[in-house]
Amino acid sequence: DSGVTQTPKHLITATGQRVTLRCSPRSGDLSVYWYQQSLDQGLQFLIQYYNGEERAKGNILERFSAQQFPDLHSELNLSSLELGDSALYFCASSTHRDRGPVEAFFGQGTRLTVV
Amino acid sequence: EDKVVQSPLSLVVHEGDTVTLNCSYEVTNFRSLLWYKQEKKAPTFLFMLTSSGIEKKSGRLSSILDKKELFSILNITATQTGDSAVYLCAVDYSGAGSYQLTFGKGTKLSVIP
């Protein structure tokens, strides 16, 4: 158990819909990172938040948004879903502010299926 | 164009063998190279490399970076079935006001008894 909790574990939804994925970081970690992993694209960095503020942005689509709340949990919102958004979405947390997921702990992921 | 290329894509070895996984990259403003092990689901952080020629070691795993030739290798000695996983390499580089992070496609290692 990494200490990073992601919910839900699985999500099936229709094209055009909107979903919210939730991540609770490890106790004491201020950074939260979001990643998308699909078979054809591999693992892609989406966005990082540190203590409520956006720190770095990767290949995140405009239809996607994220935020980190005062209690440090984070949510990734995916809207106008397309079939190609089907993927495993990971959240990771670490203590680092201006780095990638160094010494980071990953959650078990949310499997999103868009039908 | 892929910025981070891992090779081989797949590898099957017998227990006890030594394996070398490769990761080459092409980015500007390089900051660090990261290695991860991904078994069933979540990746596990292995190493961060920032300086050339300095080996990082953890048990039977070791890794080294060559910033001149722009590559890193991950060595696993005396492989065990528990080493079977996808090994991911990622490069952290400055860009767009903060940093960017790009992963390779991974090397799938299968260790057979």
HADDOCK unambig.tbl for C-alpha pairs under 7 A between the chains (distance, minus, plus):
assign (segid A and resid 42 and name CA) (segid B and resid 105 and name CA) 5.42 0.50 0.50
assign (segid A and resid 43 and name CA) (segid B and resid 103 and name CA) 6.15 0.50 0.50
assign (segid A and resid 44 and name CA) (segid B and resid 102 and name CA) 6.78 0.50 0.50
assign (segid A and resid 44 and name CA) (segid B and resid 103 and name CA) 6.60 0.50 0.50
assign (segid A and resid 45 and name CA) (segid B and resid 101 and name CA) 6.31 0.50 0.50
assign (segid A and resid 45 and name CA) (segid B and resid 102 and name CA) 6.96 0.50 0.50
assign (segid A and resid 55 and name CA) (segid B and resid 98 and name CA) 6.93 0.50 0.50
assign (segid A and resid 56 and name CA) (segid B and resid 98 and name CA) 5.73 0.50 0.50
assign (segid A and resid 56 and name CA) (segid B and resid 99 and name CA) 6.12 0.50 0.50
assign (segid A and resid 58 and name CA) (segid B and resid 100 and name CA) 6.15 0.50 0.50
assign (segid A and resid 100 and name CA) (segid B and resid 92 and name CA) 6.40 0.50 0.50
assign (segid A and resid 100 and name CA) (segid B and resid 101 and name CA) 6.61 0.50 0.50
assign (segid A and resid 102 and name CA) (segid B and resid 45 and name CA) 6.97 0.50 0.50
assign (segid A and resid 102 and name CA) (segid B and resid 48 and name CA) 6.74 0.50 0.50
assign (segid A and resid 103 and name CA) (segid B and resid 45 and name CA) 5.88 0.50 0.50
assign (segid A and resid 104 and name CA) (segid B and resid 45 and name CA) 6.49 0.50 0.50
assign (segid A and resid 105 and name CA) (segid B and resid 44 and name CA) 6.86 0.50 0.50
assign (segid A and resid 106 and name CA) (segid B and resid 42 and name CA) 5.69 0.50 0.50
assign (segid A and resid 106 and name CA) (segid B and resid 43 and name CA) 6.35 0.50 0.50
assign (segid A and resid 107 and name CA) (segid B and resid 42 and name CA) 6.20 0.50 0.50
assign (segid A and resid 108 and name CA) (segid B and resid 41 and name CA) 6.03 0.50 0.50
assign (segid A and resid 108 and name CA) (segid B and resid 42 and name CA) 5.19 0.50 0.50
assign (segid A and resid 109 and name CA) (segid B and resid 42 and name CA) 6.91 0.50 0.50
